[in-house]
Amino acid sequence: MPNILVIDDEPAILHAFRRVFRGSDFTLNTASSAAEALQAIAQATPDVVVLDVHLPDAKGLEAFRKLRSANSRIPIILITGHGTTDLAIEAIKEGAFDFILKPLELNDVREVIDRAMRSIQIMQVPVTIPNVPASAGPSNDLLVGRCAAMQQVYKAIGRVAATDESVLILGESGTGKELVARALHQHSLRARQPFIAINCGAIPETLIESELFGHEKGAFTGAERRRIGKLEQASGGTIFLDEIGEMPPLAQVRLLRVLQEQQFERVGGNETVTTNLRVLAATNVELESAVIAGRFRKDLYFRLNVFTITLPPLRERDDDLQLLIEHYLRRFTTELGRTIEQIDPVALAALRAYPWPGNVRELQSILKQAVLHARGPVLLADFLPAQVLTKPAISKLPGVGTGFDWDRFVEERIAAGSESLHAEGQSLMEREVLMRVLQHTSGNQLQAAKILGITRGSLRTKIRQLGIVIERGVWSNSSHPDA
């Protein structure tokens, strides 16, 4: 019978595990400290270990490392109520099977344990694999968020950071793609070497080759001396190519050679430059569509798309908004020398109702503006920028009797500098359709899902993501009387 060892110093957690696995096909053993756990493993090797990160006699990953030293083949599932992105990345990088935050959903834990059991069964089949040396680079906690989608991002970083493989980072504008690139570098074997970021969409097409590959003296008008390009400067380290989808065709051809051979020539030169770098790329456009349209090389896409990390938009990050607001308010009040002790509930409700088309970057901008305008220790709604309070994208609800002014909406968003108008329009249209159907069905989700042609589970997800509240009527969070 499979044996599970649960290690936690909270009696309530141990009791919950005993209750969940009572009468099951598993034998459950428990320990309250790292010392007890090591003694238990010495007496009987468990098939799976569930380990609380913070124990009385071991903090952080100390207990995890001791257990790994005792038997590296046992899948270890880490649980903690004080998780950080750094800890999640380090744990996965060092071989943890999974990483789960408290409070625990024990059914989800059971599912992870089942996966671990399947994994250990597969491991019993002999397989020959090359030896890969383990290492750990310096850590830096750059990312903020505890939602399930961000936990997957941290785990993905942990899986690929220590390799030299190319990584393609996907996500809408403002979701934090460069932060992920920096985390990949800081947790890699190249962490002490250069990290150079370049925005391919911000450099004129006539200059991007010189910027990337460098040029020789006299290569073109104005080239008065040799220039060392970013690819050469990053040798030994990592180069991050943001907005890779905007790279012109000729530069794509030359970059492909760098990925294949780690060699290139400077513009106007014949000398072959050999480099040693890791390439990370990011985009907020669909590269597959760009390949089909002939704007992006298929072979380069395949080279870049070895491992993909997709960042969720802020509107899909559940309760992370509160964490991000608190984090950036602390940061900006310190940077700007202000004292803000709390945020007014009305201001918080306005921030929660806003759809955040610009994602985390827009949140940073709005909070910094609010801190600069704030007077006194409370951040009031009056200090927030107008677009948060007026919310033009959701200012007119379905069923009010007048149609939505799309011309005004587009004009206002362009004037506001939007870089994701397509996504904003889609989100608005989806909210309008769902609210009209839900009003038609008087909030009956089963009937609404049937009319919409989607599952009830999908409808529930969309209702949560779009901030729709169903009580006696159907409301958007931005207009609900209690918001």
C-alpha positions as CSV (number, residue, x, y, z in Angstrom):
1,M,0.0,0.0,0.0
2,P,1.4,3.4,-0.9
3,N,2.9,5.4,2.0
4,I,2.5,9.2,2.4
5,L,4.6,11.1,4.9
6,V,3.1,14.5,5.9
7,I,5.4,16.9,7.8
8,D,3.8,19.9,9.5
9,D,4.0,21.5,12.9
10,E,0.3,22.5,12.8
11,P,-1.9,19.8,14.5
12,A,-4.9,21.1,12.5
13,I,-3.2,20.4,9.2
14,L,-2.1,16.9,10.2
15,H,-5.7,16.2,11.4
16,A,-7.1,17.4,8.1
17,F,-4.8,15.0,6.2
18,R,-5.8,12.1,8.4
19,R,-9.4,12.8,7.8
20,V,-9.0,13.1,4.0
21,F,-7.0,9.9,3.7
22,R,-8.9,7.8,6.3
23,G,-10.0,4.6,4.8
24,S,-8.2,5.3,1.5
25,D,-5.7,3.2,-0.4
26,F,-2.9,5.1,1.2
27,T,-1.0,4.6,4.5
28,L,-0.6,8.0,6.1
29,N,2.3,8.8,8.5
30,T,3.0,12.2,10.1
31,A,5.8,14.2,11.6
32,S,6.0,17.6,13.3
33,S,9.7,18.4,12.7
34,A,12.5,17.8,10.3
35,A,14.3,15.6,12.8
36,E,11.1,13.4,13.1
37,A,10.8,13.3,9.4
38,L,14.4,12.1,8.8
39,Q,13.9,9.4,11.4
40,A,10.7,8.3,9.8
41,I,12.3,8.1,6.4
42,A,15.2,6.0,7.8
43,Q,12.7,3.5,9.2
44,A,10.4,3.3,6.2
45,T,10.8,5.0,2.8
46,P,7.6,6.9,1.9
47,D,6.3,7.0,-1.6
48,V,5.4,10.7,-1.4
49,V,6.3,13.5,1.1
50,V,4.2,16.5,1.8
51,L,6.4,19.1,3.6
52,D,5.6,22.3,5.3
53,V,8.4,24.8,4.5
54,H,8.5,26.4,7.9
55,L,9.2,23.9,10.7
56,P,10.5,24.6,14.3
57,D,13.9,23.1,13.5
58,A,14.3,24.1,9.8
59,K,13.4,27.2,7.9
60,G,13.0,27.9,4.2
61,L,14.3,25.0,2.1
62,E,16.5,23.5,4.9
63,A,14.3,20.5,5.6
64,F,13.6,20.0,1.9
65,R,17.4,19.8,1.2
66,K,17.9,17.4,4.1
67,L,15.2,15.1,2.8
68,R,16.5,15.3,-0.7
69,S,20.0,14.3,0.6
70,A,18.4,11.3,2.4
71,N,16.6,10.1,-0.7
72,S,16.4,12.2,-3.9
73,R,13.9,9.8,-5.6
74,I,11.0,10.6,-3.3
75,P,8.6,13.2,-4.8
76,I,8.3,16.1,-2.3
77,I,5.3,18.5,-2.3
78,L,6.0,21.7,-0.5
79,I,3.2,23.6,1.3
80,T,3.5,27.0,3.0
81,G,1.5,29.9,4.2
82,H,4.4,32.4,3.6
83,G,5.3,31.7,0.0
84,T,7.4,34.0,-2.1
85,T,8.1,33.8,-5.8
86,D,11.8,33.3,-5.0
87,L,11.0,30.3,-2.8
88,A,8.7,28.8,-5.4
89,I,11.3,29.1,-8.1
90,E,14.2,27.7,-6.0
91,A,12.0,24.8,-4.8
92,I,11.1,23.7,-8.3
93,K,14.6,24.3,-9.6
94,E,16.0,22.1,-6.8
95,G,13.6,19.3,-7.6
96,A,10.4,19.8,-5.7
97,F,7.5,17.9,-7.3
98,D,5.1,20.8,-6.7
99,F,4.5,23.9,-4.5
100,I,1.1,24.7,-2.9
101,L,0.1,27.7,-0.8
102,K,-2.0,27.6,2.3
103,P,-4.9,27.7,3.0
104,L,-5.0,24.2,1.4
105,E,-7.8,22.8,-0.7
106,L,-7.3,19.2,0.3
107,N,-9.0,17.9,-2.8
108,D,-6.4,19.7,-4.9
109,V,-3.7,18.3,-2.6
110,R,-5.1,14.8,-3.1
111,E,-4.9,15.4,-6.9
112,V,-1.2,16.5,-6.7
113,I,-0.4,13.4,-4.5
114,D,-2.1,11.2,-7.1
115,R,0.1,12.8,-9.8
116,A,3.2,12.2,-7.6
117,M,2.2,8.6,-7.2
118,R,1.9,8.2,-11.0
119,S,5.3,9.8,-11.3
120,I,7.0,7.5,-8.9
121,Q,5.4,4.5,-10.7
122,I,6.8,5.8,-14.0
123,M,10.2,6.3,-12.4
124,Q,10.4,2.6,-11.6
125,V,10.8,1.9,-15.4
126,P,14.5,2.0,-16.2
127,V,15.4,5.0,-18.3
128,T,18.9,6.3,-19.4
129,I,19.3,10.0,-19.3
130,P,22.4,12.2,-19.4
131,N,23.7,13.6,-16.1
132,V,22.9,17.3,-15.8
133,P,24.9,19.2,-13.1
134,A,22.7,21.0,-10.6
135,S,23.4,24.6,-9.6
136,A,21.8,27.6,-8.1
137,G,22.2,31.2,-9.0
138,P,21.5,34.2,-6.8
139,S,17.9,34.9,-6.2
140,N,15.9,38.1,-6.4
141,D,12.2,38.3,-5.6
142,L,11.0,40.4,-8.5
143,L,7.4,39.2,-9.1
144,V,4.3,39.8,-6.9
145,G,1.3,37.5,-6.9
146,R,-0.1,34.3,-5.4
147,C,-2.9,33.4,-7.8
148,A,-2.8,29.9,-9.4
149,A,-1.8,31.3,-12.8
150,M,1.2,33.2,-11.3
151,Q,2.2,30.1,-9.4
152,Q,2.4,28.2,-12.7
153,V,4.7,31.0,-14.0
154,Y,7.0,30.7,-11.0
155,K,7.2,26.9,-11.5
156,A,7.9,27.3,-15.2
157,I,10.8,29.7,-14.4
158,G,12.1,27.1,-11.9
159,R,12.0,24.3,-14.5
160,V,13.9,26.1,-17.2
161,A,16.0,28.8,-15.5
162,A,19.1,26.7,-15.0
163,T,19.2,25.6,-18.6
164,D,20.5,27.5,-21.6
165,E,17.4,26.9,-23.7
166,S,15.6,29.8,-25.4
167,V,12.4,30.9,-23.7
168,L,9.5,32.7,-25.4
169,I,7.5,34.9,-22.9
170,L,4.0,35.7,-24.0
171,G,1.5,38.1,-22.6
172,E,-0.4,41.3,-23.1
173,S,1.4,44.6,-22.8
174,G,2.2,45.6,-19.2
175,T,2.0,42.1,-17.7
176,G,5.6,41.9,-16.6
177,K,7.4,40.0,-19.3
178,E,10.8,41.7,-18.7
179,L,10.5,40.8,-15.0
180,V,10.1,37.1,-16.0
181,A,13.2,37.5,-18.2
182,R,15.2,39.0,-15.3
183,A,14.0,36.2,-13.0
184,L,15.1,33.6,-15.6
185,H,18.6,35.2,-15.8
186,Q,19.0,35.7,-12.0
187,H,18.2,32.0,-11.4
188,S,20.4,30.8,-14.2
189,L,24.0,29.7,-14.4
190,R,24.7,33.0,-16.1
191,A,23.5,35.1,-13.2
192,R,26.9,36.8,-12.7
193,Q,27.2,37.7,-16.4
194,P,25.5,40.5,-18.3
195,F,21.7,40.8,-18.8
196,I,20.9,43.1,-21.7
197,A,17.3,44.0,-22.7
198,I,16.4,45.5,-26.1
199,N,13.0,46.6,-27.4
200,C,12.9,45.5,-31.0
201,G,9.8,47.7,-31.6
202,A,11.4,50.9,-30.3
203,I,14.4,50.9,-32.7
204,P,14.0,52.1,-36.3
205,E,14.3,49.3,-38.9
206,T,17.4,51.0,-40.4
207,L,19.3,50.9,-37.0
208,I,18.2,47.6,-35.4
209,E,21.0,45.5,-37.1
210,S,23.6,47.9,-36.0
211,E,22.1,47.9,-32.5
212,L,22.1,44.1,-32.3
213,F,25.1,43.0,-34.2
214,G,27.3,46.2,-34.1
215,H,29.0,47.7,-37.1
216,E,32.5,48.4,-38.5
217,K,33.9,51.9,-39.1
218,G,32.6,53.2,-42.5
219,A,29.9,50.6,-42.8
220,F,27.4,53.4,-43.6
221,T,27.2,57.1,-43.5
222,G,27.8,58.3,-39.9
223,A,29.7,55.1,-38.9
224,E,32.8,56.9,-37.8
225,R,34.1,54.1,-35.5
226,R,33.5,50.4,-34.8
227,R,30.4,49.8,-32.6
228,I,30.0,46.7,-30.4
229,G,26.4,45.4,-30.6
230,K,24.2,44.2,-27.9
231,L,24.7,40.5,-28.8
232,E,28.4,40.9,-28.4
233,Q,28.0,42.9,-25.1
234,A,25.8,40.1,-23.7
235,S,28.3,37.3,-24.4
236,G,28.5,34.9,-21.5
237,G,25.1,36.2,-20.2
238,T,21.6,36.7,-21.4
239,I,19.9,38.9,-24.0
240,F,16.3,39.7,-23.8
241,L,14.6,40.6,-27.1
242,D,11.3,42.3,-26.2
243,E,8.6,42.8,-28.9
244,I,10.5,40.2,-31.1
245,G,7.5,40.2,-33.5
246,E,8.5,43.7,-34.6
247,M,12.0,42.6,-35.8
248,P,12.5,43.2,-39.5
249,P,13.0,40.2,-41.8
250,L,16.8,40.7,-42.5
251,A,17.5,40.9,-38.8
252,Q,15.4,37.8,-38.2
253,V,17.7,35.9,-40.7
254,R,20.8,37.0,-38.9
255,L,19.4,36.2,-35.4
256,L,18.6,32.7,-36.6
257,R,22.3,32.1,-37.3
258,V,23.1,33.4,-33.8
259,L,20.7,30.9,-32.3
260,Q,22.0,28.0,-34.4
261,E,25.8,28.7,-34.4
262,Q,26.4,31.5,-31.8
263,Q,28.2,33.4,-34.6
264,F,27.6,36.6,-36.6
265,E,29.3,39.4,-38.5
266,R,29.1,43.1,-37.6
267,V,27.4,45.3,-40.2
268,G,29.9,46.1,-42.9
269,G,32.5,43.6,-41.6
270,N,33.8,40.2,-42.7
271,E,35.2,39.0,-39.3
272,T,33.1,36.3,-37.7
273,V,32.3,37.1,-34.1
274,T,31.7,34.1,-31.9
275,T,29.5,34.7,-28.9
276,N,28.1,32.6,-26.0
277,L,24.7,33.9,-24.9
278,R,21.2,32.8,-24.0
279,V,18.3,34.3,-25.9
280,L,15.0,35.2,-24.2
281,A,12.3,36.7,-26.3
282,A,8.9,38.3,-25.6
283,T,5.9,39.4,-27.6
284,N,2.3,40.5,-27.1
285,V,1.3,39.5,-30.7
286,E,0.5,36.1,-32.0
287,L,3.7,34.9,-33.7
288,E,1.9,32.0,-35.3
289,S,-0.4,34.4,-37.1
290,A,2.7,36.5,-38.1
291,V,4.3,33.4,-39.5
292,I,1.2,32.6,-41.6
293,A,1.1,36.2,-42.8
294,G,4.8,36.0,-43.8
295,R,5.9,38.7,-41.3
296,F,7.9,36.3,-39.1
297,R,10.2,33.4,-40.1
298,K,8.9,30.0,-39.3
299,D,12.3,28.6,-38.6
300,L,13.1,31.4,-36.1
301,Y,9.8,30.9,-34.4
302,F,10.6,27.2,-33.9
303,R,14.0,28.1,-32.5
304,L,12.6,30.7,-30.1
305,N,9.6,28.6,-29.0
306,V,11.6,25.8,-27.2
307,F,9.9,26.7,-23.9
308,T,7.0,29.1,-23.5
309,I,5.9,31.0,-20.4
310,T,2.5,32.8,-20.7
311,L,1.7,35.6,-18.3
312,P,-1.9,36.2,-17.3
313,P,-3.5,39.6,-17.7
314,L,-4.2,41.5,-14.5
315,R,-8.0,41.0,-14.9
316,E,-7.5,37.3,-14.6
317,R,-5.3,37.2,-11.5
318,D,-8.1,36.8,-9.0
319,D,-7.1,38.3,-5.6
320,D,-3.6,39.5,-6.7
321,L,-4.9,43.0,-7.3
322,Q,-5.0,43.7,-3.6
323,L,-1.4,42.4,-3.1
324,L,-0.2,44.5,-6.0
325,I,-1.9,47.6,-4.7
326,E,-0.4,47.2,-1.3
327,H,3.0,46.4,-2.7
328,Y,3.2,49.4,-5.0
329,L,1.7,51.8,-2.5
330,R,4.5,50.8,0.0
331,R,7.1,51.3,-2.8
332,F,5.8,54.6,-4.1
333,T,5.2,56.2,-0.7
334,T,8.8,55.4,0.2
335,E,10.2,56.6,-3.2
336,L,8.2,59.8,-3.1
337,G,8.5,60.6,0.6
338,R,4.8,60.4,1.3
339,T,2.9,58.9,4.3
340,I,-0.1,56.9,3.3
341,E,-1.4,54.6,6.1
342,Q,-4.6,53.3,4.4
343,I,-6.7,53.3,1.3
344,D,-10.3,54.5,1.3
345,P,-12.8,51.6,0.7
346,V,-14.4,53.7,-2.1
347,A,-11.0,54.1,-3.8
348,L,-10.3,50.4,-3.4
349,A,-13.7,49.5,-4.9
350,A,-12.9,51.8,-7.9
351,L,-9.5,50.1,-8.4
352,R,-11.2,46.7,-8.2
353,A,-13.9,47.6,-10.7
354,Y,-11.5,49.0,-13.3
355,P,-10.7,46.5,-16.2
356,W,-6.9,47.3,-16.3
357,P,-6.4,47.2,-20.0
358,G,-2.7,48.2,-19.4
359,N,-2.2,45.5,-16.8
360,V,0.4,45.9,-14.1
361,R,2.2,48.7,-15.9
362,E,-1.0,50.8,-15.9
363,L,-1.6,49.9,-12.2
364,Q,1.9,51.2,-11.3
365,S,1.3,54.5,-13.2
366,I,-2.2,55.1,-11.7
367,L,-1.0,54.4,-8.1
368,K,2.1,56.7,-8.5
369,Q,-0.2,59.4,-9.8
370,A,-2.6,58.9,-6.8
371,V,0.3,59.0,-4.3
372,L,1.6,62.3,-5.9
373,H,-1.9,63.8,-5.6
374,A,-2.6,62.5,-2.1
375,R,-3.0,64.8,0.8
376,G,-3.0,63.2,4.3
377,P,-2.6,59.6,5.4
378,V,-5.6,58.2,3.5
379,L,-5.6,57.5,-0.2
380,L,-9.1,58.8,-1.3
381,A,-10.9,58.1,-4.5
382,D,-10.6,61.8,-5.4
383,F,-6.8,61.3,-5.8
384,L,-7.3,58.6,-8.5
385,P,-7.0,59.5,-12.2
386,A,-10.2,60.2,-14.1
387,Q,-10.2,57.1,-16.2
388,V,-10.4,54.9,-13.1
389,L,-13.4,56.8,-11.8
390,T,-15.3,57.2,-15.0
391,K,-14.4,53.8,-16.5
392,P,-15.5,54.6,-20.1
393,A,-15.3,51.0,-21.1
394,I,-18.1,50.1,-18.8
395,S,-19.8,53.3,-18.0
396,K,-23.1,52.4,-19.8
397,L,-24.7,49.1,-18.7
398,P,-26.9,47.0,-21.0
399,G,-30.6,47.4,-20.4
400,V,-30.4,51.1,-19.5
401,G,-32.2,52.1,-22.7
402,T,-29.4,53.7,-24.7
403,G,-26.8,52.0,-26.8
404,F,-23.1,52.1,-26.1
405,D,-21.1,54.9,-27.8
406,W,-18.4,52.9,-29.5
407,D,-17.0,56.0,-31.3
408,R,-16.5,57.8,-28.0
409,F,-15.0,54.7,-26.4
410,V,-12.4,54.2,-29.2
411,E,-11.5,57.9,-29.2
412,E,-11.1,58.1,-25.4
413,R,-8.9,55.0,-25.3
414,I,-6.7,56.2,-28.1
415,A,-6.4,59.6,-26.4
416,A,-5.4,57.7,-23.2
417,G,-2.6,56.0,-25.0
418,S,-4.0,52.5,-25.0
419,E,-1.9,49.8,-26.5
420,S,-4.4,47.0,-26.2
421,L,-7.6,48.4,-27.7
422,H,-8.5,45.2,-29.4
423,A,-8.5,43.3,-26.0
424,E,-10.4,46.1,-24.3
425,G,-13.1,46.0,-27.0
426,Q,-13.4,42.3,-26.8
427,S,-13.7,42.4,-23.0
428,L,-16.4,45.1,-23.2
429,M,-18.4,43.2,-25.9
430,E,-18.2,40.0,-23.9
431,R,-19.4,41.8,-20.7
432,E,-22.3,43.4,-22.6
433,V,-23.4,40.0,-24.2
434,L,-23.2,38.1,-20.9
435,M,-25.1,40.7,-18.9
436,R,-27.9,40.9,-21.5
437,V,-28.3,37.2,-21.5
438,L,-28.2,36.9,-17.7
439,Q,-30.7,39.7,-17.4
440,H,-32.9,37.8,-19.9
441,T,-32.7,34.6,-17.8
442,S,-33.1,36.6,-14.5
443,G,-29.7,35.3,-13.4
444,N,-30.3,31.6,-14.3
445,Q,-26.8,30.6,-15.2
446,L,-27.7,27.1,-16.5
447,Q,-30.2,28.7,-19.0
448,A,-27.7,31.5,-19.9
449,A,-24.9,29.0,-20.6
450,K,-27.2,27.1,-22.9
451,I,-28.1,30.3,-24.8
452,L,-24.5,31.3,-25.0
453,G,-23.4,27.9,-26.2
454,I,-20.8,27.5,-23.4
455,T,-20.5,25.3,-20.4
456,R,-21.8,26.4,-17.0
457,G,-18.2,26.3,-15.6
458,S,-17.0,28.5,-18.4
459,L,-19.8,31.0,-17.7
460,R,-18.9,31.1,-14.0
461,T,-15.3,31.8,-14.8
462,K,-16.3,34.6,-17.2
463,I,-18.7,36.1,-14.6
464,R,-15.9,36.2,-12.0
465,Q,-13.3,37.6,-14.5
466,L,-15.7,40.3,-15.8
467,G,-16.8,41.4,-12.4
468,I,-20.5,40.6,-12.9
469,V,-22.6,40.3,-9.7
470,I,-25.9,38.3,-9.6
471,E,-28.3,39.1,-6.8
472,R,-31.8,40.2,-7.4
473,G,-30.5,41.8,-10.6
474,V,-27.4,41.5,-12.7
475,W,-24.8,44.1,-12.1
476,S,-21.2,45.0,-13.1
477,N,-18.9,45.5,-10.1
478,S,-18.3,49.0,-11.5
479,S,-21.9,50.0,-11.0
480,H,-23.2,47.8,-8.2
481,P,-24.8,49.9,-5.4
482,D,-22.4,48.4,-2.8
483,A,-19.3,48.7,-4.9
